[in-house]
């Protein structure tokens, strides 16, 4: 037991210089997670301001991260690329904050679609009308709509959306026809062009 303690102590002494960069980087990342968790309930602008302050600190002192400086540089670069969409979840109540949360919302919709239709897989209509179905499912989970709410919808916008969905459905049908019989499909398209 004493020998093991000596080996561990010697190993820790010899690698002590490697721990300083890890400690610095860990503290920054832990602080970033704490800001984004937002347990204090700050609004979107305050969260963004706090996070920007931390990023500025990391950018100016990244050389303190030693061998992990390239990792910090990469973190800063990726954060800048996602900056425009990073704080929406603090502006919209109930908006999923992580990809996992968002995937869970999609999964709930697929699950309900399978349960309603009795199928083992989600119906193909989820591909053609999924954008509308997903928005409707999320909206109705957050708020109950009355007939009066629905009557206030712009008719032209509704008709345009229906037209877009119909065109998307027709495109899917054409793809299916092509996959089933490419020669016949191409011959028909050539005939239409002439």
C-alpha positions as CSV (number, residue, x, y, z in Angstrom):
1,X,0.0,0.0,0.0
2,X,2.8,2.4,0.9
3,X,4.6,1.6,-2.4
4,X,1.4,2.4,-4.4
5,X,1.1,5.7,-2.6
6,X,4.7,6.6,-3.4
7,X,4.1,5.7,-7.1
8,X,1.0,7.8,-7.3
9,X,2.7,10.8,-5.5
10,X,5.6,10.6,-7.8
11,X,3.4,10.4,-10.9
12,X,1.4,13.5,-9.7
13,X,4.6,15.4,-9.1
14,X,5.9,14.7,-12.5
15,X,2.7,15.6,-14.3
16,X,1.8,18.6,-12.1
17,X,2.6,21.0,-15.0
18,X,0.0,19.3,-17.1
19,X,-2.8,20.1,-14.7
20,X,-2.7,23.9,-14.8
21,X,-4.0,24.2,-18.4
22,X,-6.7,21.6,-17.7
23,X,-7.8,23.6,-14.6
24,X,-7.9,26.9,-16.5
25,X,-9.9,25.4,-19.4
26,X,-12.2,23.4,-17.1
27,X,-13.1,26.6,-15.1
28,X,-13.9,28.5,-18.3
29,X,-16.1,25.7,-19.7
30,X,-17.8,25.2,-16.4
31,X,-18.5,28.9,-16.2
32,X,-19.9,28.8,-19.8
33,X,-22.3,26.0,-18.8
34,X,-23.4,27.8,-15.7
35,X,-24.2,31.0,-17.7
36,X,-26.1,29.0,-20.4
37,X,-28.0,27.0,-17.7
38,X,-29.3,30.4,-16.5
39,X,-30.6,29.1,-13.1
40,X,-30.8,32.8,-12.0
41,X,-33.5,33.5,-14.7
42,X,-31.8,36.3,-16.6
43,X,-33.3,37.5,-19.8
44,X,-31.8,36.8,-23.2
45,X,-29.8,40.1,-23.3
46,X,-28.3,39.6,-19.9
47,X,-27.3,35.9,-20.7
48,X,-25.8,37.1,-24.0
49,X,-23.9,39.9,-22.2
50,X,-22.6,37.5,-19.5
51,X,-21.5,34.9,-22.1
52,X,-19.8,37.6,-24.2
53,X,-17.8,38.8,-21.2
54,X,-16.6,35.2,-20.6
55,X,-15.7,34.8,-24.3
56,X,-13.8,38.0,-24.2
57,X,-11.9,36.8,-21.1
58,X,-11.1,33.5,-22.8
59,X,-10.0,35.2,-26.0
60,X,-7.6,37.5,-24.1
61,X,-6.2,34.9,-21.8
62,X,-6.3,31.7,-23.9
63,X,-2.5,31.4,-23.7
64,X,-3.0,30.5,-20.0
65,X,-4.6,27.3,-21.3
66,X,-1.2,26.1,-22.4
67,X,-1.4,23.0,-24.6
68,X,-5.2,23.4,-24.7
69,X,-5.1,26.8,-26.3
70,X,-6.0,25.4,-29.7
71,X,-9.1,23.8,-28.1
72,X,-10.1,27.1,-26.6
73,X,-9.6,28.8,-30.0
74,X,-11.8,26.2,-31.6
75,X,-14.5,26.7,-29.0
76,X,-14.5,30.4,-29.6
77,X,-14.7,29.9,-33.4
78,X,-17.6,27.5,-33.1
79,X,-19.4,29.7,-30.6
80,X,-19.1,32.7,-33.0
81,X,-20.6,30.6,-35.9
82,X,-23.6,29.7,-33.8
83,X,-24.0,33.1,-32.1
84,X,-27.0,34.3,-34.0
85,X,-29.2,31.4,-32.8
86,X,-27.7,30.7,-29.5
87,X,-30.0,32.8,-27.3
88,X,-33.5,32.3,-28.8
89,X,-34.3,29.8,-26.1
90,X,-34.1,32.6,-23.5
91,X,-36.4,34.8,-25.5
92,X,-39.2,32.2,-26.2
93,X,-40.6,30.5,-23.2
94,X,-40.8,26.7,-23.7
95,X,-38.4,26.6,-26.7
96,X,-36.1,23.6,-26.3
97,X,-32.6,24.7,-25.3
98,X,-30.5,21.8,-26.6
99,X,-30.5,19.6,-29.6
100,X,-31.5,16.7,-27.4
101,X,-34.5,18.6,-26.2
102,X,-35.5,19.5,-29.7
103,X,-35.0,15.9,-30.9
104,X,-37.3,14.9,-28.1
105,X,-40.0,17.2,-29.4
106,X,-39.6,15.6,-32.9
107,X,-39.7,12.2,-31.3
108,X,-43.0,13.0,-29.5
109,X,-44.6,14.0,-32.8
110,X,-43.4,10.8,-34.5
111,X,-44.7,8.8,-31.6
112,X,-48.1,10.4,-31.7
113,X,-48.3,9.9,-35.5
114,X,-47.5,6.2,-35.1
115,X,-50.1,5.8,-32.3
116,X,-52.8,7.7,-34.3
117,X,-52.3,5.7,-37.5
118,X,-51.5,2.3,-35.9
119,X,-48.4,2.0,-38.0
120,X,-45.0,1.0,-36.7
121,X,-43.3,3.8,-38.6
122,X,-44.3,7.4,-39.0
123,X,-46.5,8.0,-42.1
124,X,-45.1,9.5,-45.3
125,X,-47.4,12.5,-44.8
126,X,-45.0,13.5,-42.0
127,X,-42.4,14.2,-44.8
128,X,-44.7,16.3,-46.9
129,X,-46.7,18.0,-44.2
130,X,-44.3,17.7,-41.3
131,X,-43.4,21.4,-41.1
132,X,-47.0,22.3,-40.5
133,X,-47.8,19.3,-38.2
134,X,-44.7,20.0,-36.1
135,X,-45.5,23.7,-35.7
136,X,-49.1,22.9,-34.9
137,X,-48.2,20.2,-32.3
138,X,-45.8,22.5,-30.5
139,X,-48.2,25.5,-30.6
140,X,-51.2,23.6,-29.3
141,X,-49.1,22.0,-26.5
142,X,-48.2,25.5,-25.3
143,X,-51.6,27.3,-25.9
144,X,-55.2,26.3,-26.6
145,X,-56.6,28.1,-29.6
146,X,-60.2,29.2,-30.0
147,X,-62.2,29.4,-33.3
148,X,-61.8,33.2,-33.0
149,X,-58.0,32.8,-32.9
150,X,-58.1,30.7,-36.1
151,X,-60.5,33.1,-37.8
152,X,-57.8,35.8,-37.6
153,X,-55.4,33.9,-39.9
154,X,-54.5,35.7,-43.2
155,X,-56.3,33.8,-46.0
156,X,-53.7,34.5,-48.6
157,X,-50.9,33.2,-46.3
158,X,-52.9,30.1,-45.6
159,X,-53.6,29.5,-49.3
160,X,-49.9,30.0,-50.2
161,X,-48.9,27.4,-47.5
162,X,-51.4,24.9,-48.8
163,X,-50.1,25.5,-52.4
164,X,-46.5,24.9,-51.2
165,X,-47.5,21.7,-49.3
166,X,-49.3,20.5,-52.4
167,X,-46.3,21.2,-54.6
168,X,-44.1,19.4,-52.2
169,X,-46.4,16.4,-52.2
170,X,-46.5,16.4,-56.1
171,X,-42.6,16.4,-56.1
172,X,-42.6,13.4,-53.8
173,X,-45.1,11.6,-56.1
174,X,-42.9,12.3,-59.1
175,X,-39.8,10.9,-57.3
176,X,-41.8,7.7,-56.5
177,X,-42.8,7.3,-60.2
178,X,-39.3,7.8,-61.3
179,X,-37.9,5.2,-58.8
180,X,-40.6,2.6,-59.9
181,X,-40.0,3.0,-63.6
182,X,-37.3,5.4,-64.7
183,X,-37.6,4.8,-68.4
184,X,-41.3,5.4,-68.6
185,X,-41.0,8.5,-66.4
186,X,-38.3,10.0,-68.6
187,X,-40.2,9.1,-71.8
188,X,-43.3,10.9,-70.4
189,X,-41.2,13.9,-69.4
190,X,-39.7,14.1,-72.9
191,X,-43.1,13.9,-74.5
192,X,-44.3,16.8,-72.2
193,X,-41.3,18.9,-73.3
194,X,-42.1,18.4,-77.1
